[in-house]
Amino acid sequence: MAQAKNGDKIKVHYTGKLEDGTVFDTSEDREPLEFTIGSGAIIPGFEKGVVGMEVNEKKTITIPPEEAYGPRHEELMLKKKKSEFPDGITPAVGKQVAIRLNQPNTPPINAIITDVSEDTVTLDANHPLAGKTLVFDIELVGIT
């Protein structure tokens, strides 16, 4: 039977969990995830994990942060003055906002508000899964 290899377009069902078992994403009740191995469309550890799998094979892989969303970066924890927020946006913990870093000609990035004080707002521009080891249950459902 054929094994998935670099350059193959594949379909997988998956469930992504944190090390404590908390599910953060799944393809259950959806179409399988389709991507080309080696295209860089998904995290490197996931791509490496499916190489060599056969259709209908199931396995569990553990992906360290370096092969997932990278480490957390303290420089992406930002404090902004409330007065810098546009009219109509009320800062609230947990709210996602698009911000521009202090670099010219860069697109805005998403950040989560983690703290709101009287004068300042603390934002976390790290990916929500940065710094975390991820565990995926994967089933290869097709190689096209």
C-alpha positions as CSV (number, residue, x, y, z in Angstrom):
1,M,0.0,0.0,0.0
2,A,1.2,3.5,-0.8
3,Q,2.8,5.6,2.0
4,A,2.4,9.4,2.3
5,K,5.5,11.2,1.1
6,N,6.8,14.7,0.4
7,G,4.8,16.3,-2.4
8,D,1.7,14.1,-1.9
9,K,-1.7,15.8,-1.5
10,I,-3.4,14.0,1.4
11,K,-6.5,14.1,3.5
12,V,-6.5,13.5,7.2
13,H,-8.9,13.6,10.1
14,Y,-7.3,14.8,13.3
15,T,-7.9,15.9,16.9
16,G,-5.4,18.4,18.4
17,K,-4.9,18.4,22.1
18,L,-2.7,20.0,24.7
19,E,-0.6,17.8,26.9
20,D,-3.4,17.9,29.6
21,G,-5.9,16.4,27.1
22,T,-7.7,19.7,26.4
23,V,-8.9,19.6,22.7
24,F,-8.1,22.8,20.8
25,D,-9.2,21.7,17.3
26,T,-10.7,18.7,15.5
27,S,-11.9,17.8,12.1
28,E,-14.6,15.6,13.6
29,D,-18.0,16.4,12.0
30,R,-16.1,18.3,9.2
31,E,-14.4,17.5,6.0
32,P,-10.9,16.1,6.4
33,L,-8.0,18.5,6.3
34,E,-6.4,18.5,2.9
35,F,-2.9,19.7,2.2
36,T,0.3,18.9,0.3
37,I,3.1,17.5,2.4
38,G,6.1,19.8,2.2
39,S,4.1,22.9,1.1
40,G,4.5,24.6,4.5
41,A,0.8,25.1,4.7
42,I,0.7,23.5,8.2
43,I,3.0,23.3,11.1
44,P,6.3,21.3,10.4
45,G,5.8,18.7,13.1
46,F,2.4,17.7,11.7
47,E,3.8,17.4,8.2
48,K,6.6,15.2,9.5
49,G,4.1,13.1,11.5
50,V,2.1,12.0,8.4
51,V,5.1,11.0,6.3
52,G,5.1,7.2,5.9
53,M,1.5,6.8,7.0
54,E,-0.8,4.5,4.8
55,V,-4.4,5.2,4.0
56,N,-6.7,4.3,7.0
57,E,-3.7,4.2,9.4
58,K,-4.2,6.0,12.7
59,K,-1.5,7.3,15.0
60,T,-0.8,9.8,17.7
61,I,2.1,12.2,17.4
62,T,3.5,14.7,19.9
63,I,4.9,17.9,18.5
64,P,7.3,20.1,20.6
65,P,6.8,23.9,20.4
66,E,9.8,24.3,18.0
67,E,8.0,22.2,15.4
68,A,4.6,23.8,16.1
69,Y,4.0,27.5,16.8
70,G,7.4,28.2,18.3
71,P,8.2,29.5,21.7
72,R,6.4,32.4,23.5
73,H,8.2,35.7,23.0
74,E,8.0,38.2,25.8
75,E,8.6,41.1,23.4
76,L,5.1,40.2,22.0
77,M,3.6,41.2,25.3
78,L,2.7,44.8,24.8
79,K,1.3,47.6,26.9
80,K,-0.7,50.3,25.1
81,K,-2.4,53.4,26.5
82,K,-6.2,53.2,26.4
83,S,-6.2,56.5,24.6
84,E,-4.4,54.7,21.7
85,F,-7.5,52.6,21.0
86,P,-9.9,53.9,18.3
87,D,-13.2,55.2,19.3
88,G,-15.8,52.5,19.4
89,I,-13.4,49.8,20.6
90,T,-13.8,49.1,24.3
91,P,-10.9,47.0,25.6
92,A,-11.9,43.9,27.4
93,V,-9.9,40.9,28.7
94,G,-10.1,38.1,26.1
95,K,-11.0,40.3,23.2
96,Q,-9.0,39.8,20.0
97,V,-7.8,43.0,18.2
98,A,-5.6,43.7,15.2
99,I,-2.6,45.9,16.1
100,R,0.4,47.3,14.3
101,L,3.8,46.8,15.9
102,N,6.2,49.7,15.9
103,Q,7.6,48.7,12.5
104,P,6.9,50.6,9.4
105,N,5.2,48.9,6.4
106,T,4.1,45.8,8.4
107,P,0.6,44.5,8.3
108,P,-1.4,44.4,11.5
109,I,-1.2,41.3,13.7
110,N,-3.8,39.7,15.9
111,A,-3.4,40.1,19.7
112,I,-5.5,39.1,22.7
113,I,-6.2,41.6,25.5
114,T,-4.9,40.0,28.7
115,D,-5.3,42.9,31.1
116,V,-7.1,46.2,31.3
117,S,-6.2,48.8,33.9
118,E,-7.3,52.4,34.4
119,D,-4.9,53.8,31.8
120,T,-3.3,50.8,30.0
121,V,-4.2,47.7,28.1
122,T,-1.9,44.6,28.0
123,L,-1.9,42.7,24.8
124,D,-0.4,39.3,23.9
125,A,0.5,39.0,20.2
126,N,1.9,35.5,20.6
127,H,0.0,32.7,18.8
128,P,-2.3,31.2,21.3
129,L,-0.5,27.8,21.0
130,A,3.0,29.3,21.1
131,G,5.2,27.6,23.7
132,K,2.9,24.5,24.0
133,T,3.6,20.9,23.2
134,L,0.8,19.6,20.9
135,V,-0.6,16.1,20.7
136,F,-2.5,15.0,17.5
137,D,-4.5,11.9,16.9
138,I,-4.3,11.5,13.1
139,E,-6.1,9.2,10.6
140,L,-4.9,9.3,7.0
141,V,-8.0,9.0,4.9
142,G,-6.6,9.6,1.4
143,I,-3.7,10.2,-0.8
144,T,-4.6,12.0,-4.1
